[in-house]
């Protein structure tokens, strides 16, 4: 699907505020409501817009510890990556997980209630996963930037 300037503008606005009404969105992009809704539906049906979410402040609900964990996998284990993926998907504290290059094989972002909760997760759950050879924890002290808007030049896109 080729995106025009209006599609890009819709994407930027919805990333900033997915609760915007179709009427307000249509005013911002300069179309009437029906064609605006049609464009949004087309962006959804083509998989460009995957879903809508409420961004919850973790600290406000008592989740005050955020860590990044570098994981080196035990490649000598049969199906190490596939088994690791299956197990990690069952751990709710793992909120993001990426296969990476460099010092480790995987980086995970974990969110926990407190340090004792993280310690329990580390020693009672993560360290019990056979496919993990080594773990290295990086503790997040504060958040400097956390953007949900993708870094795309929405204004200067050529048709």
N, C-alpha and C positions, 0 to 999 in steps of 0.2 A: 504494500500500500504506500503510495507516495503522499507525503504530508505537505500540505500547503501552509501558508502563514497563519491562517485561522485555526487549523488543526493544532499547530505548535502553540499558539496562544491559549487554546483550550487546555492543552496538556499542562502548561505552566500554571495556569490559574487553578486547575483541579489538584495539582501537587501541593500548592500553597494552602488550599482550602477545599477539601472534597465535600464539605457540607453546603457549599454555595448552591442556591436554587438555580434551576435551569433558566428562570426569568432573569436573575441577576447575571448569570454567566452570559446569556444572550446579549444583554446590554453592554457588558464589558468587551465582547468580541464584535459587536456591531451587526448582529444578525437577529432575526426574529426567533422566538422560542422553538418553533417546530424544526427549522433547519439546524439549530444548535443541538437540540436533542438527537436529531438524526446523525449528526457528526459524532457526538459522544457515543452513541450506540455502535457506530461503525468502528470507532477506536477500540471499543470493548470487544466487538466480535472478531477483530483482527488480532486480538491479544496484545495490543499496545497498552491499553489500560487493563491491568490484570485484576485489580481488586481495590476496595476502599477500606480504610482502617481508621480507628480512633488511636491517636498517638497518646499513650498513657504515660504520665510522669511516674517513673518507677519509684523514686524516693517518696512520693506522696502516698504510695500504698505500701510502704515499708520494705521496699527492695533497695537497700542502700549500698550494696557491694557489687561492683562490676569489675570483672576480670577478663583478660584476654589470655588464652592458654595456647601455647605452641605445642603441637603434638608431633612426635616422630613415631611412625608406625613400624611394627615388627613385620617387615616384608617377608621374613622367612616363614611366616604363618600362611597357610593356604587361604586364599580369598581374603586377605587382610583388609583391604580397602572396603570391599563389599560388606564384610561382617562388621567392621567399624561403623560404617554408615548406618546400618540397621540398628545397631546398639545406641548410637548417639542420637538418632531420631526419637528415641524413647525417653530422653532426658529433658524435661521441660525447662530446666535452668539454662540449657544450651539454646540461646536465642538466635545465634548465627554461627555458621560453620562453613569454612572455605578450604579447598585444596589450594596450596600455595607452592611457590618455589622458594629456594633459599635455605635458611637454617633448619626448617622443619617441613613436614609434609602437609600439615593442616593447622589452621588457626581458628579458634572458637572464641566467641564472645559469650560469657556466662553472666547471668544476673541472679543474685542471691539476697536473702534477707540480711545476713550479717556475716562476720568472719567465721564464727563457729559453724554456720550453715555451709559456707564454702569449704571449710576444712572437712566436714562430714562428706560433702559431695566429692571432694578430691580423694579422700582416703577410703571411703566406703563404696563409691560408685566408679569414678573414672579409673582409679588405679587397679580396679578389678577387671577391666576390659583387656583381655589377652592380646588383642591386636595393637595395644599401645606399648611402645618400647620406652618412651621418655616423655615427660610432661614438663613444661616450663611456664610458670605463671607470671603474668605481667598485670599488676594491680592498677586500675584506673583511679587516679586521685580526684580528678574533676574533669568536666566536659568543657572543652573550649568551643567546639562547633559540632553540631549534629544536624545536618540538612537532609531533608527528604526530597528536595527539588534536584533533579538530575542536572548535571552541568552541561547543558546544551544551549547554544546560542539561539534563543527563541526569536530574537528580533531581526537578525541579519541573514536568515536562511534564504537562499536563492531558490526560485521555483525551477 
